[in-house]
Amino acid sequence: MLSHLFAASLIAGFLWAGFWQLDRLEQRRTENAIILDRSTAEPLTVGEALRFAASEDQLDYVRIADRGEWLDGEVIRVANRSLNGLGGDWVIGLFETVEGQQVLVNRGFATRDAVALDPEPPGPITGWLRSTRVKDGFFGAVDTGEGARVPRLDVDLIEQRFGLDVAPAWLQLDDPAFVGPPEPIPLPAIDERNHFSYAMQWFISATLSVVVYGLMLRKKAGDHAKRFDIDLDDRPDPDEITSEVARAG
């Protein structure tokens, strides 16, 4: 009985993992469509994007082109980031548009010991708005509110720490002409990753588990039959047994 439960649980787990990967694939396709649609549209100013968006989710990946001035080239850093195989930080600056809207700007990646160069003088700024990052349930490091680094780009917490009044989304800077550090961060790749192949692997594992366990049960049944000399094809004919009893009588 326990072996049946274990096998059923294993197969159910494989199937669940397969459908989970298919769900991840659908989410990825949806995100790819959003990135392509918003990041290639005509750019807006930060103020226009905030006025047009009905929710913060609608700000994600919106193309921005605005003017203003840098208030601070490095407000804080986001720790434990990577780019091109190197570990380091995101350098977060503070920019104010000509409309007076302040926004946190992810200027790009710098190794942990690298000194970020000052941003360009006042002028145009381009990039994409990105939604704030919050702690996911019990997972992820806790922001202690101290030190020169934070575990994630949580706009609300950074705003509270420094007493700022900034846009609810941050700007991912796109400045290919700037020679860093920091180095500009590209948008996520438009691909489906390996979700489909992973799903097929889980489904194949479930199928093989059913086949293998079925063969094991068949073998076990065969061994049981041999142990007790049960062979239905070799049973004596009842008529022959009756005849033998009659002759013996």
VEXNULO-820717 format. One record per residue (C-alpha): x, y, z; residue in one letter. Coordinates in nm, 3 decimals. Example, Ala and Ser with C-alpha at 12.3 -4.5 7.8 and 13.67 -1.06 7.14 Angstrom:
2
R        xx        yy        zz   rest
R     1.230    -0.450     0.780      A
R     1.367    -0.106     0.714      S
***
This chain:
249
R        xx        yy        zz   rest
R     0.000     0.000     0.000      M
R     0.277     0.243     0.091      L
R     0.455     0.170    -0.235      S
R     0.137     0.257    -0.427      H
R     0.105     0.586    -0.241      L
R     0.470     0.670    -0.301      F
R     0.445     0.593    -0.673      A
R     0.122     0.792    -0.708      A
R     0.273     1.088    -0.522      S
R     0.585     1.077    -0.739      L
R     0.386     1.068    -1.063      I
R     0.154     1.346    -0.941      A
R     0.459     1.555    -0.851      G
R     0.607     1.509    -1.198      F
R     0.278     1.610    -1.361      L
R     0.243     1.915    -1.134      W
R     0.597     2.027    -1.221      A
R     0.522     1.987    -1.593      G
R     0.206     2.197    -1.580      F
R     0.386     2.454    -1.362      W
R     0.651     2.493    -1.630      Q
R     0.380     2.539    -1.893      L
R     0.226     2.809    -1.676      D
R     0.566     2.976    -1.646      R
R     0.596     2.959    -2.025      L
R     0.264     3.137    -2.069      E
R     0.369     3.404    -1.819      Q
R     0.694     3.449    -2.008      R
R     0.514     3.489    -2.339      R
R     0.283     3.749    -2.185      T
R     0.579     3.941    -2.042      E
R     0.761     3.927    -2.376      N
R     0.458     4.078    -2.550      A
R     0.439     4.357    -2.290      I
R     0.811     4.436    -2.321      I
R     0.795     4.451    -2.701      L
R     0.480     4.661    -2.705      D
R     0.578     4.916    -2.442      R
R     0.953     4.946    -2.491      S
R     0.924     5.012    -2.864      T
R     0.635     5.260    -2.845      A
R     0.679     5.636    -2.872      E
R     0.854     5.759    -2.555      P
R     0.669     5.957    -2.289      L
R     0.791     6.190    -2.020      T
R     0.780     6.058    -1.666      V
R     0.488     6.286    -1.589      G
R     0.290     6.167    -1.894      E
R     0.347     5.802    -1.805      A
R     0.226     5.859    -1.449      L
R    -0.087     6.040    -1.569      R
R    -0.177     5.786    -1.838      F
R    -0.121     5.468    -1.634      A
R    -0.426     5.337    -1.448      A
R    -0.209     5.126    -1.220      S
R     0.158     5.081    -1.133      E
R     0.168     4.758    -1.335      D
R     0.098     4.960    -1.649      Q
R     0.419     5.159    -1.592      L
R     0.647     4.859    -1.632      D
R     0.869     4.884    -1.945      Y
R     0.715     5.215    -2.062      V
R     0.966     5.398    -2.280      R
R     1.078     5.733    -2.133      I
R     1.248     6.040    -2.278      A
R     1.261     6.338    -2.046      D
R     1.469     6.638    -1.947      R
R     1.579     6.772    -1.613      G
R     1.875     6.753    -1.378      E
R     2.050     6.505    -1.156      W
R     2.001     6.573    -0.784      L
R     2.231     6.291    -0.677      D
R     2.438     6.055    -0.889      G
R     2.438     5.785    -0.620      E
R     2.169     5.778    -0.354      V
R     2.220     5.412    -0.270      I
R     2.321     5.081    -0.422      R
R     2.128     4.757    -0.470      V
R     2.348     4.467    -0.364      A
R     2.404     4.122    -0.512      N
R     2.353     4.203    -0.880      R
R     2.544     4.061    -1.175      S
R     2.630     4.152    -1.534      L
R     2.840     3.960    -1.786      N
R     2.951     3.712    -1.521      G
R     3.065     3.976    -1.271      L
R     2.917     4.039    -0.928      G
R     2.843     4.384    -0.795      G
R     2.570     4.644    -0.742      D
R     2.314     4.858    -0.915      W
R     2.393     5.227    -0.874      V
R     2.078     5.424    -0.796      I
R     2.067     5.798    -0.859      G
R     1.800     6.066    -0.816      L
R     1.674     6.271    -1.110      F
R     1.423     6.559    -1.122      E
R     1.239     6.630    -1.446      T
R     1.155     6.977    -1.578      V
R     0.803     6.920    -1.445      E
R     0.944     6.880    -1.097      G
R     0.884     6.503    -1.077      Q
R     1.160     6.321    -0.893      Q
R     1.240     5.964    -0.991      V
R     1.489     5.704    -0.876      L
R     1.716     5.602    -1.163      V
R     1.899     5.274    -1.197      N
R     2.211     5.408    -1.367      R
R     2.351     5.062    -1.422      G
R     2.590     4.800    -1.289      F
R     2.920     4.851    -1.111      A
R     3.144     4.604    -0.933      T
R     3.130     4.632    -0.557      R
R     3.456     4.824    -0.521      D
R     3.411     5.044    -0.830      A
R     3.352     5.417    -0.788      V
R     3.058     5.533    -0.999      A
R     3.137     5.823    -1.227      L
R     2.919     6.133    -1.211      D
R     2.623     6.135    -1.451      P
R     2.614     6.357    -1.755      E
R     2.530     6.728    -1.711      P
R     2.163     6.834    -1.724      P
R     1.998     6.724    -2.044      G
R     1.779     6.451    -2.191      P
R     1.742     6.121    -2.010      I
R     1.612     5.804    -2.171      T
R     1.520     5.461    -2.047      G
R     1.233     5.244    -1.931      W
R     1.017     5.264    -1.624      L
R     1.024     4.955    -1.405      R
R     0.793     4.854    -1.123      S
R     0.913     4.859    -0.764      T
R     1.060     4.542    -0.614      R
R     0.915     4.419    -0.285      V
R     1.004     4.130    -0.056      K
R     0.839     3.809    -0.174      D
R     0.677     3.652     0.132      G
R     0.926     3.474     0.357      F
R     1.194     3.471     0.090      F
R     1.454     3.735     0.020      G
R     1.678     3.945     0.241      A
R     1.524     4.194     0.481      V
R     1.595     4.565     0.430      D
R     1.729     4.680     0.767      T
R     1.713     5.047     0.672      G
R     2.085     5.087     0.740      E
R     2.404     5.088     0.535      G
R     2.491     5.199     0.185      A
R     2.319     4.904     0.012      R
R     1.970     4.760    -0.004      V
R     1.868     4.405    -0.106      P
R     1.618     4.518    -0.371      R
R     1.497     4.833    -0.545      L
R     1.191     4.891    -0.325      D
R     1.088     5.248    -0.409      V
R     0.871     5.295    -0.099      D
R     1.141     5.186     0.145      L
R     1.410     5.400    -0.020      I
R     1.168     5.693    -0.026      E
R     1.100     5.653     0.346      Q
R     1.467     5.612     0.435      R
R     1.575     5.938     0.272      F
R     1.255     6.136     0.311      G
R     1.198     6.163    -0.064      L
R     0.888     6.216    -0.275      D
R     0.949     6.016    -0.590      V
R     0.755     5.841    -0.866      A
R     0.613     5.498    -0.770      P
R     0.828     5.333    -1.038      A
R     1.201     5.363    -1.105      W
R     1.374     5.439    -1.431      L
R     1.616     5.195    -1.590      Q
R     1.862     5.421    -1.766      L
R     1.945     5.366    -2.130      D
R     2.257     5.566    -2.207      D
R     2.483     5.365    -2.441      P
R     2.709     5.665    -2.498      A
R     2.802     5.691    -2.130      F
R     3.133     5.526    -2.045      V
R     3.101     5.391    -1.692      G
R     3.110     5.262    -1.437      P
R     2.822     5.212    -1.401      P
R     2.739     5.012    -1.714      E
R     2.383     5.034    -1.854      P
R     2.166     4.727    -1.794      I
R     1.986     4.581    -2.096      P
R     1.621     4.486    -2.096      L
R     1.537     4.120    -2.034      P
R     1.596     3.898    -2.337      A
R     1.287     3.833    -2.548      I
R     1.285     3.455    -2.540      D
R     1.093     3.166    -2.388      E
R     1.390     3.028    -2.196      R
R     1.372     2.652    -2.131      N
R     1.022     2.626    -1.982      H
R     0.878     2.409    -2.263      F
R     1.168     2.162    -2.265      S
R     1.155     2.140    -1.885      Y
R     0.781     2.068    -1.903      A
R     0.839     1.788    -2.154      M
R     1.108     1.639    -1.929      Q
R     0.867     1.629    -1.635      W
R     0.591     1.471    -1.846      F
R     0.832     1.211    -1.982      I
R     0.941     1.135    -1.625      S
R     0.577     1.084    -1.527      A
R     0.517     0.852    -1.825      T
R     0.829     0.647    -1.755      L
R     0.731     0.621    -1.389      S
R     0.392     0.475    -1.485      V
R     0.552     0.225    -1.724      V
R     0.828     0.118    -1.486      V
R     0.596     0.083    -1.188      Y
R     0.350    -0.114    -1.401      G
R     0.627    -0.354    -1.504      L
R     0.734    -0.389    -1.140      M
R     0.377    -0.478    -1.037      L
R     0.351    -0.730    -1.321      R
R     0.678    -0.894    -1.221      K
R     0.572    -0.903    -0.859      K
R     0.242    -1.068    -0.952      A
R     0.429    -1.326    -1.163      G
R     0.668    -1.407    -0.878      D
R     0.372    -1.445    -0.641      H
R     0.201    -1.686    -0.878      A
R     0.511    -1.902    -0.912      K
R     0.565    -1.909    -0.534      R
R     0.223    -2.062    -0.472      F
R     0.219    -2.275    -0.790      D
R    -0.077    -2.083    -0.926      I
R    -0.100    -2.139    -1.293      D
R    -0.454    -2.106    -1.417      L
R    -0.372    -2.266    -1.753      D
R    -0.258    -2.590    -1.584      D
R    -0.560    -2.641    -1.358      R
R    -0.711    -2.996    -1.390      P
R    -1.040    -3.035    -1.576      D
R    -1.329    -3.070    -1.327      P
R    -1.478    -3.353    -1.539      D
R    -1.155    -3.548    -1.506      E
R    -1.161    -3.504    -1.128      I
R    -1.521    -3.632    -1.116      T
R    -1.428    -3.937    -1.323      S
R    -1.134    -4.021    -1.099      E
R    -1.352    -3.997    -0.787      V
R    -1.616    -4.224    -0.946      A
R    -1.360    -4.490    -1.037      R
R    -1.212    -4.478    -0.691      A
R    -1.558    -4.532    -0.543      G
***
